[in-house]
Amino acid sequence: MRRWGLLCLCCAIGANRVGGQSATANAAASGATTILGTDLKIGHYDGECARPSEGAEVPEPADLRSVDGFLKVDLAFRSYVTAKGEKRYCYVTSKGEVAPTLRVKPGDTVILNFTNEAAGGPLALGEGPPTETGGTLTLTGTAAGAVHHGATSMSSQQAAGAASGTRGTCANGAMTPVSTNLHFHGLTVPAVCHQDDVLHTLIQPGDAAFEYGFQIPADEPPGLYWYHPHIHGFTKAQVLGGASAALIVEGIERALPDLAGIPERVLVIRDQNLLNPDAAPAADVNASLPPVVLDADGDARNTGTGTGKPAEDLSLNFVPVPYPKYPPTTITMRPGERQLWRVLNASAITYLSLQLLFDGQVQAVEVVALDGVPIHEKNTAGHAQGATGNHFILLTHLGVPPGGRIEFVMKGPPEGSRASLVTRSVNTGAVGENDPTRPIANIVAKRDAPEPRSTLAKSPIPLPPSQTTWLRDVAPARVRKLYFTETPLDPHDPNSPTTFFLTVDGQTPKPFDPASDAPNIVARQGDVEDWIIENRSQELHAFHIHQVHFALLEWFGLAVNEPFLRDTVNVPYWDGKNPVYPRVKLRVDFRDPNSVGLYPYHCHLLEHEDSGMMGLIQVEPRAAVK
């Protein structure tokens, strides 16, 4: 049985309510936005990891594009503590651009000279906010000064080479709150030093610039990826503080020519600590307000009602939409205009269940890619088809787990209509965090609205047919089963500190040990495997594996035939009673030579990953495994 609706159903279950607020915004000019009468330019560094004000127009991140097959960027990781004790993190280029979108083409070489200029480490799990009385913490260090475009001094072979003394050392000191590194989420890049290793690469404040150098595979699917820190034990703090940005492999219009020539908009949804944690929920005539119950991490526990205090605030391209009134940001576009919206859920722990509403009516959008992979035409028979033979899936409900991405075509609302982007509530289970219904952005239609900065190529050269068999059509070499579990320190107190496990069936559950390189799974490059992931806990988890993608075959026993591949998927929570645990079945692809290496799989709720819900897989070269 085909289950197309599970594309959204398995990611989020939404409530049927939404609120909205009017927004105050000023128009964009010359690629920058002036916020509420100040001269702060969104996307440019001001020494404080600056954030736009509530209600601002959604800014566009800076675009850094490859030139002649190379993208070279000098990138600094910086931190700042506000007068209120809020910890912020940001990626900043030598030109002052904050959280730039990296744009590359298949086959390009990427060279990032990465510097850790954090003024202080992120708050470790369980720590309270800083207590300094001096108001703000002054940053130290300066960004490097090289230009980020047109680099041609390093060959592709050199960029993919092993570590050397001039490029920085991977195993550099202990993994601490002040350490950082980069993970290129979704890319099929080798998990080795200076490419996409996150197990041993530790960049400390004061170190010389560390060089990341790698080649985008020639057959990398064109779509939306992202980069963020991956320091075990401290990943949540850094991502929650804002250390994340998009990476786009160009050419989706080559895979789907119907997209040629349309404007594109990059929308990064992040979560952050509540700006008003002590505020009471706003009154709602449609629901009684549930009591606020905190979990062991201090986050609001799921109420099961779609209302109440959220575990975290949300922002859209850093424009905050804070609890309890949720003043939405603003997106201005031309009425009826088709745009490609590329949405990244860069949240540390927040699930999204997105909908577009025009005058209160839910709108269908044309979903064209998921987790960086465009729709696969072979599996779209019987579903919406564009006039040129290109395929898409019409959906009204878009579930996006933490770390997930979704790309869709939407049409601007009629002028004068009341339109909005909202996230519906997500039931995360009895012990999960609270992700209630809330507005994110008002969409304002104006005939003279400025166009987005980037537009897809008008006359793309179609991609050649893939020589790789579609993953669903490959027989698996073996089947494995893994399962999520949780153990509270005090079984009689659900709010006590909890240890999280992701265990291979037949092994003894134990939290991830960053001091050990012993793999939990050994696989062979060239193989395809089926993995059954069970959830034996009473909260939702998001399974993610590095370096590779997978096909979702089954969700809670229901057959699924998605025309996409994924790298992150939700696993439904257990109700504590059913003798059958919820599960998903995945077909995992280890055919690419770049899948060789040692790398993690984990829950992408980052506080779970930080607390032990992670394992290691060693993929051996095909000839090396007997």
C-alpha positions in Angstrom: 0.0 0.0 0.0 1.3 3.5 -0.8 1.2 6.0 2.0 2.1 9.4 0.5 0.5 11.3 3.4 3.1 9.8 5.7 5.6 12.3 4.4 4.1 14.7 6.9 2.3 12.3 9.2 5.5 10.5 10.4 7.2 13.8 11.1 4.5 15.7 13.1 0.9 15.5 14.3 -0.7 18.9 14.3 -3.4 20.5 16.3 -6.2 22.5 14.6 -5.6 25.9 16.0 -3.4 28.9 15.2 -3.0 32.4 16.5 -1.6 35.4 14.7 -0.2 38.8 15.6 0.4 41.9 13.5 4.0 42.7 12.7 6.0 45.9 12.4 8.7 45.8 9.7 10.7 48.2 7.5 11.4 47.5 3.9 14.7 46.0 2.7 17.1 48.2 0.8 20.4 47.4 -0.9 20.5 43.9 0.5 20.3 45.0 4.2 17.5 45.7 6.5 17.2 48.5 9.0 15.5 47.4 12.2 13.1 49.6 14.1 14.9 52.8 13.6 18.4 51.6 14.1 21.2 51.3 11.6 21.9 47.6 12.4 22.3 45.6 9.3 21.0 42.1 9.5 23.5 39.5 8.5 26.5 41.6 9.3 28.6 41.2 12.5 28.5 44.1 15.0 30.7 42.4 17.7 27.7 40.9 19.6 26.4 38.0 17.4 23.6 40.5 16.8 20.0 39.4 16.4 17.2 41.4 14.6 14.3 42.8 16.7 10.9 41.2 17.0 8.5 41.8 14.2 11.3 42.6 11.7 11.2 41.8 8.0 12.8 38.4 7.3 16.4 39.1 6.2 18.2 37.1 3.6 21.5 35.4 4.7 24.6 36.4 2.7 25.3 34.1 -0.3 28.9 33.0 -0.7 29.2 31.3 -4.2 31.9 29.2 -5.7 34.0 30.7 -8.5 35.7 28.5 -11.2 35.2 25.4 -9.1 36.3 26.7 -5.8 34.8 28.2 -2.7 37.2 29.7 -0.2 35.9 31.2 3.0 37.6 32.5 6.2 35.1 31.7 8.9 35.2 32.4 12.6 33.2 30.9 15.4 32.4 33.5 18.0 30.3 33.9 21.2 28.8 36.6 23.2 26.9 36.9 26.5 24.2 39.5 26.7 23.4 41.6 29.8 20.6 39.1 30.5 23.0 36.2 30.5 21.8 34.9 27.1 24.6 33.0 25.4 24.9 33.6 21.7 27.1 31.9 19.0 27.6 32.9 15.4 29.7 32.1 12.3 31.3 35.2 10.9 33.3 35.7 7.7 36.2 38.1 7.3 33.8 40.6 5.7 31.5 40.5 8.7 28.8 38.3 7.2 26.9 36.3 9.8 25.8 32.7 9.1 26.4 32.9 5.4 24.8 30.4 3.0 27.5 28.4 1.2 26.6 27.8 -2.4 28.5 25.2 -4.4 28.2 23.0 -7.5 28.8 19.3 -7.8 32.5 18.7 -8.2 33.5 22.0 -6.5 36.3 22.2 -4.0 35.5 23.8 -0.6 38.2 25.4 1.5 37.2 26.8 4.9 39.9 28.4 7.1 38.1 28.0 10.4 39.0 29.8 13.6 37.6 29.4 17.1 37.3 32.9 18.5 34.8 32.1 21.2 35.1 34.4 24.1 33.8 31.7 26.5 32.6 28.2 26.2 28.9 27.3 25.8 26.9 26.5 28.9 27.3 22.8 29.7 24.2 20.7 30.3 22.8 21.5 33.8 24.6 24.8 34.2 22.8 28.0 34.9 23.2 31.3 33.1 26.4 33.3 33.6 26.5 35.5 36.6 28.9 38.2 35.6 27.8 41.7 36.7 29.7 43.7 34.0 26.8 43.6 31.6 28.4 42.1 28.5 31.4 40.0 27.7 33.9 41.5 25.3 35.0 39.4 22.4 38.6 38.7 21.7 40.3 37.8 18.5 39.8 39.0 15.0 38.7 37.3 11.8 41.3 36.4 9.2 41.6 38.7 6.2 41.6 36.6 3.1 39.0 37.0 0.4 36.4 34.2 0.1 35.9 34.1 -3.7 38.0 32.9 -6.5 40.5 30.8 -4.7 42.6 28.7 -7.1 45.7 27.9 -5.2 44.7 24.4 -4.0 43.9 21.5 -6.2 41.0 19.1 -5.6 43.5 16.4 -4.7 45.2 18.6 -2.1 41.8 19.7 -0.7 40.9 16.0 -0.1 44.3 15.2 1.4 45.3 14.1 4.9 46.3 16.4 7.8 49.5 18.3 7.8 51.2 20.6 10.2 50.1 23.7 8.3 46.5 22.7 8.2 45.9 22.1 12.0 45.7 19.0 14.1 42.5 17.1 14.5 43.1 15.5 17.9 43.8 18.7 19.7 43.2 18.7 23.4 40.2 17.6 25.4 36.5 17.9 24.3 35.4 20.8 26.4 32.7 23.5 26.4 35.2 25.8 24.5 35.9 23.3 21.8 34.2 23.4 18.4 34.2 21.9 15.0 32.1 21.7 11.9 29.7 19.0 10.6 28.4 19.3 7.0 25.0 17.7 7.6 23.8 15.6 4.7 26.8 15.8 2.4 28.4 12.6 1.2 31.9 13.8 2.3 34.4 11.4 3.8 34.5 11.3 7.7 38.2 12.0 7.9 40.4 14.7 9.3 39.9 18.1 7.6 36.7 16.9 5.8 33.7 15.7 7.9 35.2 14.1 11.0 33.4 15.1 14.2 34.8 12.4 16.5 38.4 13.7 16.8 38.4 17.2 15.3 38.6 19.6 18.2 39.4 23.3 17.5 40.2 25.3 20.6 40.1 29.1 21.2 43.4 30.6 20.2 44.4 27.8 17.8 45.7 28.8 14.4 43.1 28.6 11.6 42.0 25.0 10.9 41.6 24.2 7.3 38.6 22.2 6.1 39.1 21.1 2.5 36.9 18.7 0.6 35.3 18.1 -2.8 31.6 18.1 -3.4 30.9 14.7 -5.1 30.1 15.0 -8.7 26.9 13.1 -8.2 25.8 14.9 -5.0 22.1 15.6 -5.2 21.3 19.3 -5.7 19.5 20.6 -2.7 19.6 22.1 0.8 22.2 21.0 3.4 23.6 22.7 6.4 26.6 23.1 8.7 26.8 23.2 12.5 29.0 22.2 15.4 29.2 18.6 16.6 31.0 18.5 19.9 29.6 15.7 22.0 28.2 16.9 25.3 28.1 20.6 24.1 26.4 20.4 20.7 23.0 21.5 22.0 24.4 24.7 23.7 26.2 25.8 20.6 23.4 25.1 18.1 20.7 26.6 20.4 22.9 29.7 20.7 22.8 30.2 16.9 25.8 28.3 15.4 24.2 27.0 12.2 23.8 28.0 8.6 22.6 26.6 5.2 24.7 25.0 2.5 23.2 24.6 -1.0 24.4 22.3 -3.7 23.2 24.3 -6.8 21.3 22.8 -9.7 17.9 21.6 -8.5 16.5 23.2 -11.6 18.6 20.8 -13.6 16.9 17.9 -11.9 13.5 19.5 -12.1 13.4 21.9 -15.1 9.9 23.2 -14.2 11.8 25.2 -11.4 13.9 27.1 -13.9 13.9 30.9 -13.5 11.9 31.1 -10.3 13.2 33.1 -7.2 14.4 31.1 -4.2 14.2 32.0 -0.5 16.4 30.4 2.2 14.5 30.2 5.5 16.4 28.9 8.5 14.2 28.2 11.6 16.2 28.0 14.8 15.2 27.6 18.4 16.7 29.5 21.3 16.2 29.8 25.1 12.9 31.5 26.1 13.3 35.3 26.2 10.3 35.4 28.7 10.6 32.2 30.7 8.6 33.4 33.6 5.6 34.8 31.6 2.2 33.1 31.8 0.8 31.7 28.5 -1.4 34.2 26.6 -5.1 33.7 27.1 -6.7 31.5 24.5 -10.5 31.4 24.2 -10.4 28.0 22.5 -8.5 26.0 25.1 -8.0 25.9 28.8 -4.3 26.5 29.7 -2.5 23.5 31.0 0.0 23.8 33.9 3.6 24.3 33.0 5.7 21.3 34.0 9.5 21.3 33.5 11.7 18.3 32.6 15.1 17.6 34.0 16.7 20.0 31.5 14.4 22.9 32.5 12.4 22.7 29.2 8.6 22.8 29.3 7.2 19.3 29.1 4.6 18.3 26.4 1.1 19.2 27.5 -0.7 17.2 24.8 -3.1 20.1 24.2 -1.2 22.1 21.5 -1.0 25.0 23.9 1.1 26.2 26.9 4.6 27.4 27.3 7.0 26.0 24.6 10.3 24.3 25.5 12.1 26.9 23.4 11.4 30.1 21.4 11.7 30.0 17.6 13.3 32.5 15.2 13.2 32.8 11.4 16.6 33.9 9.9 17.4 35.1 13.5 14.2 37.2 13.8 12.8 36.1 17.2 9.2 35.0 17.6 9.1 34.9 21.4 6.6 33.3 23.8 4.0 34.3 25.0 2.6 36.7 22.4 4.6 35.3 19.4 4.9 38.5 17.3 5.5 37.1 13.9 8.2 38.2 11.5 7.2 39.4 8.0 7.8 38.0 4.5 6.9 40.4 1.7 6.4 39.0 -1.8 4.5 39.7 -5.0 0.9 38.4 -5.2 0.7 35.1 -7.1 4.4 34.8 -7.6 5.9 31.3 -7.5 8.9 31.0 -5.2 11.0 28.1 -4.1 11.2 28.1 -0.3 14.1 26.2 1.1 13.4 25.5 4.7 15.9 24.3 7.2 15.0 23.2 10.7 18.2 24.1 12.5 16.6 23.7 15.9 18.4 21.9 18.7 15.3 20.2 20.1 12.1 21.6 18.4 9.9 19.8 15.9 8.1 21.7 13.2 4.7 21.0 11.7 4.5 23.8 9.1 1.4 25.1 7.2 0.6 28.1 5.0 -2.7 29.8 5.7 -4.4 32.3 3.4 -7.4 34.0 5.1 -7.5 31.1 7.5 -7.5 28.4 4.7 -4.7 25.9 4.6 -2.8 26.0 1.3 -1.2 23.2 -0.6 2.4 23.6 -1.7 4.5 21.7 -4.2 7.1 19.7 -2.4 10.1 19.1 -4.6 12.9 17.9 -2.3 13.5 16.5 1.1 16.8 16.4 3.1 18.7 17.7 0.0 17.4 15.1 -2.4 15.0 16.1 -5.3 11.9 14.1 -6.0 12.5 10.8 -7.8 10.3 10.7 -10.9 9.9 6.9 -11.0 7.9 7.0 -7.8 5.5 9.8 -8.6 3.1 7.9 -10.8 -0.5 9.0 -10.0 0.5 12.3 -8.3 0.7 15.9 -9.4 2.6 16.5 -12.5 3.7 19.8 -13.9 3.0 20.9 -17.5 6.6 20.0 -18.6 6.5 16.5 -17.2 8.2 17.4 -13.9 6.8 16.0 -10.7 6.0 17.3 -7.3 3.8 16.2 -4.4 1.0 18.5 -3.2 1.0 18.7 0.6 -0.8 20.9 3.1 1.1 19.7 6.2 5.0 19.8 6.4 6.6 17.9 9.2 10.3 18.7 9.7 12.3 17.1 12.5 15.3 18.9 14.0 18.0 18.8 11.4 15.6 18.1 8.5 15.1 20.2 5.4 12.1 20.6 3.0 12.0 22.5 -0.3 8.7 23.5 -1.9 7.1 25.8 -4.4 4.5 28.2 -3.0 2.5 30.9 -4.7 2.2 34.4 -3.1 -1.2 35.2 -1.6 -3.6 37.7 -3.2 -3.0 41.3 -2.4 -4.9 42.4 0.7 -5.3 38.8 2.1 -4.3 37.7 5.5 -1.6 35.1 5.1 0.8 33.4 7.4 3.3 30.6 8.0 2.6 28.7 11.2 3.8 25.6 13.0 1.1 23.4 14.4 1.6 21.6 17.7 3.6 18.4 17.7 2.8 15.6 20.2 6.2 14.5 21.4 5.0 12.0 23.9 4.3 11.9 27.7 7.9 12.9 28.6 8.8 15.0 25.5 9.2 18.7 25.3 6.3 21.0 24.5 6.0 22.2 20.9 2.7 24.1 20.8 0.9 25.8 17.9 2.3 29.2 17.1 2.7 31.7 14.2 6.1 32.2 12.6 5.6 34.8 9.9 3.0 37.0 8.2 3.1 36.9 4.4 2.4 40.3 2.9 1.6 40.5 -0.8 2.7 43.7 -2.6 3.0 44.3 -6.3 6.2 46.2 -5.8 7.8 43.8 -3.4 11.5 43.3 -4.0 12.6 40.0 -5.5 14.7 37.6 -3.4 18.4 37.9 -4.1 18.8 34.6 -5.8 16.9 33.2 -8.8 17.3 29.7 -10.3 18.9 29.5 -13.7 16.5 30.2 -16.5 17.9 27.8 -19.1 19.4 24.9 -17.2 21.2 22.0 -18.8 19.3 18.9 -17.6 21.2 16.5 -15.4 22.2 13.3 -17.1 20.3 10.2 -16.1 21.6 8.6 -12.9 23.7 5.4 -13.4 22.9 4.3 -9.8 19.9 2.0 -9.2 17.2 3.7 -7.2 17.7 2.7 -3.5 14.3 1.1 -3.1 15.0 -1.3 -5.9 18.2 -2.7 -4.4 18.0 -5.9 -2.2 19.5 -5.4 1.3 22.6 -7.4 2.2 21.3 -7.7 5.8 18.8 -6.5 8.3 19.7 -4.8 11.7 17.5 -3.6 14.6 18.4 -0.7 16.9 16.3 0.8 19.6 15.9 4.0 21.7 15.6 3.8 25.5 15.9 6.2 28.4 16.7 5.7 32.0 15.9 8.4 34.6 18.3 8.6 37.6 15.3 8.1 39.9 12.7 5.8 38.3 10.0 7.3 40.6 10.7 10.9 39.5 10.2 11.5 35.7 11.9 14.9 36.1 15.2 13.4 37.4 18.3 13.5 35.1 18.0 11.0 32.4 20.6 8.9 30.4 19.7 8.2 26.8 20.6 5.1 24.8 20.6 4.0 21.2 21.4 0.3 21.2 22.0 -2.3 18.6 19.7 -5.3 19.3 21.7 -7.9 21.1 24.2 -5.5 22.6 24.1 -4.1 26.2 22.6 -0.6 26.4 25.2 2.0 27.3 25.6 5.7 26.6 28.0 6.8 24.0 31.6 6.9 25.2 33.6 9.7 23.4 36.8 8.1 24.6 36.2 5.0 22.6 36.5 4.4 18.9 35.0 0.9 19.1 32.2 0.7 16.5 28.8 -0.6 17.4 28.2 -1.7 13.8 30.6 -2.8 11.1 29.3 -2.5 7.5 30.8 -2.9 4.0 31.0 -0.3 1.4 28.9 -1.2 -1.6 26.2 -2.8 0.4 22.6 -1.7 1.1 21.1 -2.6 4.5 17.7 -2.5 6.1 17.6 -1.0 9.6 14.6 -1.3 11.9 14.6 1.5 14.5 12.4 1.0 17.5 11.4 3.6 20.1 11.0 2.0 23.5 10.7 5.4 25.3 7.7 7.7 25.8 9.0 10.6 23.8 9.6 11.2 20.1 13.1 10.8 18.7 14.7 11.8 15.4 17.1 9.3 14.0 20.0 10.7 11.9 23.1 9.0 10.4 26.1 10.9 9.0 27.6 10.6 5.5 24.7 8.7 3.9 21.0 8.8 3.0 18.3 6.2 3.4 14.8 5.4 2.1 11.9 5.2 4.5 10.2 1.9 3.8 7.8 1.5 6.8 6.4 3.7 9.5 4.7 2.1 12.5 4.0 -1.0 10.4 2.6 0.9 7.4 4.3 0.6 4.0 5.7 3.9 2.7 6.7 4.6 -0.9 8.2 8.1 -0.8 9.9 9.5 -3.9 12.6 11.0 -1.7 15.6 10.0 0.4 16.2 11.2 3.9 19.0 11.6 6.4 16.8 12.3 9.4 13.5 10.7 10.4 11.1 10.7 13.4 10.5 7.5 15.3 7.1 7.6 17.0 7.0 7.4 20.8 5.8 4.4 22.8 2.6 4.9 24.9 3.9 2.7 27.7 1.2 0.1 27.2 1.3 -1.4 23.6 3.2 -4.7 23.5 4.5 -3.7 20.1 7.0 -0.8 20.1 6.7 1.9 17.4 9.3 1.5 14.7 10.4 2.7 11.3 12.2 0.6 8.7 14.9 2.2 6.6 17.0 1.1 3.6 20.4 2.6 4.3 22.8 3.2 1.3 26.5 2.4 1.8 27.3 2.2 -2.0 29.2 5.4 -2.3 33.0 5.1 -1.8 32.8 8.2 0.4 30.7 6.3 2.9 33.9 4.5 4.1 35.0 5.5 7.6 34.0 5.8 11.2 31.1 8.1 12.0 28.1 8.4 14.2 24.4 7.8 14.1 22.3 9.4 16.8 19.1 11.1 17.9 19.0 14.7 16.5 17.4 16.1 19.5 20.8 17.4 20.5 20.3 17.2 24.3 19.7 13.5 23.7 22.8 13.1 21.6 24.8 15.0 24.2 23.5 12.7 26.9 24.5 9.5 25.2 22.0 8.6 22.5 24.6 8.0 19.9 26.5 5.1 18.4 29.3 4.5 15.9 29.4 2.7 12.5 32.6 1.6 10.8 32.1 1.2 7.1 35.0 -0.8 5.7 36.3 -0.7 2.1 34.6 -3.5 0.1 37.8 -5.5 -0.4 38.7 -5.2 3.3 35.7 -7.1 4.7 35.7 -10.9 4.6 
